[in-house]
Structures are given as C-alpha cells and as structure tokens.
Amino acid sequence: MSSKKRNNEIIYSFKCPSCQKGSIDITRSFYDLPDGDKMLILKFECNTCNFHKNDIIPLTTNMEPGIMTLQITNEEDLKSKIYRSPAGKLEIPELDLMVEPGPRADFYYTNVQGILFRFENAVSIYINNLEENDPEKSEIDELMFNLKQAIEGKFKFTLKITDLQGGSYIIPQDKSKYTFEKIKIKELE
C-alpha cells in the first residue's frame, strides 16, 4: 500500500479485489458545507475495471442511540436534512417502505425528497420486473402514485430513523415536527 498527500487529500493504493489486475485508489478529503457541517469523503476507484464507490461520512454527527421521527406535512418539510448511518433503520410507515441496516449499507446524506427519490427508483426497478398480469402490480402502482404525491409534498407521512449505535440524525426545517427518543444502553441488552 502506498500513500501520498495532494491538496488536503491522501491517496492510498492497493490491488483491486474485484478484477485482481488494477489498483484501487482511495482518496480521502474533507469538505466544509455552507451550514457549518463537515464531511469526510472517501472515493474508491480501480484504474483497470472502473470499479468505483463513494462514501460520505458526516463529522458533526449525533452519536446518541435513538429513534428520530419527522412528520412531513408540506413541501417545505421535504428540505429537511437526513443523515442515515449504515446502522440506522429508515422507515416510512404510511407507505410501508423500509431500509434495513446491514454490512453493505451506505451512509445517506440527503434530504427527505432525496430519500423519496431513492425509494421511487427502487420501486420502479421492482415493478419493471413484474409480469404484466401480476396481481401485485396494482398495489405497486398505488404505491408509486403515493410516492409521486409525497415527492411533491402532497402526501403526509412520517419519516423514522432508528439507530441503535448513534450516528444518524435529522435536521428538520420545522423543529416542531421532529422528535428524538433516546435509547438507553440497558434497553439494547
């Protein structure tokens, strides 16, 4: 493994585990957001097979385990920031949508509308793989309609993140619509 400094970035290189021919370069850089948050950006890229992955990690994160709940009632609420760590479970109960934590989970840094776009993309892929006469298709069509309404701020819903390790948090546009319930360590055992 080699490393060198370049304009506030450190680059590491090692043999690509995907193609076994090229080398993966890992670039680490720090980024200051206009609102004062700081981010660590990691970029993984193979020079042969074009494997690439980006990770964005907030450095100003909440480290308390807890359940964060945000009520979305209008278009302005869709601008609320979402920081979801790989250990956070994200749910929208009214749409029966959920992202479970897992070993290959990514960190989300987006807003509520960005989360809805991710769900819309996943549901689109799913529905495109159904047969035309599949009985589930009408249920999925209704879900897509509700998702589109939610993206436009015309469907009221709850966004909930449960993070047992901490690291996830929500910065609401309207603080009166946000709640945080701390989970005590004893409750986790």
N, C-alpha and C positions, 0 to 999 in steps of 0.2 A: 504494500500500500504506500502510495506517495502522497505528499501534500505540499501545497504552496499557497501563499497569500496573494490575493489580487483584488485591490479596491474593496476592502471590507468583506471579501468573500474568501472562504477557504475551500480548496478543491481537493477531494480525496479520490483516488482511483483504485479499482481492483477488477479482477477478471469477472466478466459478465456471467452470472449463474444461469441466464436464460439461453444464450447461444454458445457459451463456452469459448468464443473466439475473440470478441471485442473486449473493451474495458468500460466499466461503469464509472462515470464521473459523478461525484456527489458535490454539489455546490451548496454552500450554506451562506445565507445572507440575512441581515437584519433589516427590517423595514418599519419606519415610523408612520402610522396612519394619521390623517389630519385631526382626528378626535383625540389623539394622545396615546392610543393603544400602540403597543409594539408587537411585531410579528417576527417569528423565525421562519424563513422559507427554505425548505430543502428540496433540491431538484436532483433527480436520479436520471441519468441518460447514458445509453450504450452508443458507442461510436460505430458499431457494426450493424446490429439488428434493429436499431431505432427504438429499443425498449425505453420507455420514459415514465416517470411518476413524479408527482409533486406533492409535498406535504406542507401544510401551513399550520403553524403552532403559535397560538397567542401567548405572549409572555406576561400579560396583565390579566390572567385568568383567576376565577374564583376557585379555590381549592377545597371548598366545603362540600361534602357529600350532601345531596338533597334532591328535592323534587321542585322543578321550576314550572310554573303554569302561566300561560299568557292567553288572555281572551282576545280574539280577533273579531272586531265588530264593524270595521270600516277599512277603506283603502289606506289610510294613514298608518294603521297598525301593521300593515304588510312591510313597512320600512324598518321595523324593529330588528335589531341585530341578533343573530343566533351564532353562538359558539358551542358546537357539539363535539365533545371529545370522543375518541374511539370507545370509551367506556360508557357513554351516555345512550340511553334508550329514548328515541324520539317518537312521539305518538300524536296523531290527530284522531281522537276517538269518534267524532261525528262522521268521519269518512272511513273509519276502520282501517287506517293506514299506520304503519309502524316500521321503524328501522331499529333493529336489534344491535347491540354492541357485539363485537367479535374480534378475533385476532387480525383480520384483514380490513377492519373498519377504518375509514378515513376520518380525519378531523374536518368538520364543516366550519367554514367561516363565511357566512352569507347573511341574507335577511329572510324574513318569513316567506316572501314571494319566491326567493331562490329555492327554498325548501319545497314549495308547491311545484315549481318547475321540475325539480328532480323527481318528485312523485309522478307528475304528468308524463315525463319521459319514460319512467319505468312501467307505468300502466299502459302507455302506447305500445311499447315493445311487447308486453304480455298479450294485449288484445289482438295485435297483428299476427300472433302465433296461434290464435284460436281458429277453429273451423267456422265457416260461415253460419252453420246451423247449431253451433254450440249453445246450449241453454244458458250458460254463464254470460254470454255476450251482452244480453240486455241489461244485466246487473252491472257489468263493467261500463257499458255506455252511460248508465246513470251516474256512476262514479266519475267518469270523465266530464260529464256535464257539470256536476257539483264542483269538481276541481277547477274547471274554467271559471265558474262563478266565484270561487274562492280567490283565484288569481286576480280577479277584477275587484275584489273587496265587496262582493255582493252575497257572500255566503258566510254566516257567522260560525266560528269554530274555536276550539281550544287547542293550543299547541302545548304539549307537555314534554319535558325532558326529565328523566330520572337518571341521575348519575351517582352511583354508589361510591365512586372514587374521588369525585370532585373534578374540576377541570372544565365542565360545561357551564355556560351561563347565558342569560338573555339580557339585552339592554333594550327595554321597551320604549316605544315612542310615548306612550301614556302609562306612567308608573302606577296609576290606579287600577290597571287591568292585569298587573303582574303580582304573583305571589311566589314566595320561596319557603319551602318547608324543609328545615334542616333534618337530616337523618343522623341519629346518634350512632356511634361506633357499636354500642351494645345491641342496637336493633339489627345490625348487619351480621352478628354472630349467630 
